């Protein structure tokens, strides 16, 4: 067996000691969030929005991975598809519920809502009728409706496939994905523009939706890698995983590290090179006080560090190396969300005196979503047990080439020996 496969052989993981962590997070987060709401409503609104957009990234990233799995008829990602479906289903109703405080406190977050006559504000007038209160709430409702429909339908047919194994389930998921990927792109862009960029409505960027998407996919890939590693170590997915799941996830994480940096730099370069005051002010504010150093943290921490850490192929399969990178991705994405949202209320620098409130909102939402995710995962088969490409995902040669399985089984010949070592075959 190869050296890379040896790196995947680790001691079984005991998760019993972590069982109460979501409950602790919910309790401590609730106390801190309520206290922050009483002390300063404006600070609470911004802290809640940062935490919400952070976890919205995770739900949208899960939906993206499910969509591309079906669009590209991927084989390697079959074992991890089920918990990606659970991540996507966090979008509704749970993240929709967590959006309620934002909807109620929207006038405190978005100054343009308090402009009596939008025709007196050129930037606001140019964005009519999108930047009006009715349109803002309507867009929010449509986004959550679309996310609910596609996430719930994709998981429904995936679970139906577990029962019947019918080819129709696979075809339905492919058709949903073919439509859903366009709806996903539009709704994610609207969400990023209306809920984050709209805090400074005078500013505009043609790349902002892609920028938020790149960060969301990056965060989700790191999370999926970590979950896959945990489920392998505790034995849940050990029988169906192969080393190429970890390799491909690590490679995608590396790719989106570069893609995020490319989009962020391109946005900055184009705006700064044009040097138009109505565009550059967004970056000027983020070069004041401690925000300048936060920007440097993003440059080196969100790009250079993970870029260099993920260059070597063998390290993508080394758990002790990848776990800190995945945890680091969570930290960097949260810093990125704060960098986008917090300067609107604290233009002089990050408000350290309210860091406890930021952590409380993050803990509350994260604790609830963790409990929901674990309950969903425990209530259904941990992987698509009757997916026709599961054998290929395990590194075996499919005995019969079918229109669903694709027919490119010769590509997995060199992986078959490792697949047998990693967990056996389909039963």
Secondary structure, DSSP 8 states (H G I E B T S, - for coil): --HHHHHT-------GGGTTHHHHHHHHHHHHHHHHHHH-HHHHHHHHHHHHHHHHHHHHHHHHHHHHHHHTT-STTHHHHHHHHHHHGGGTTHHHHHTHHHHHTHHHH-GGGG-S-GGG-HHHHHTTTTSSHHHHHHHHHHHHHHHHHHHHHHHHHHHHHHHH--HHHHHHHHHHHHHHHHHHHHHHHHHHHHHTGGGGTT---TTHHHHHHHHHHHHHHHHHHHHHHHHHHTTSSTTT--HHHHHHHHHHHHHHHHHHHHHHHHHHHHHHHHT-HHHHHHHHHTTSTTHHHHHHHIIIIIIIHHHHHT-STGGGG-HHHHHHHHHHHHHHHHHHHHHHHGGGT-TTS--GGGHHHHHHHHHHHHHHHHHHHHHHHHHS-SS-TT-TTHHHHTT---SS--TTT-S-GGGGGGGHHHHHHHH----
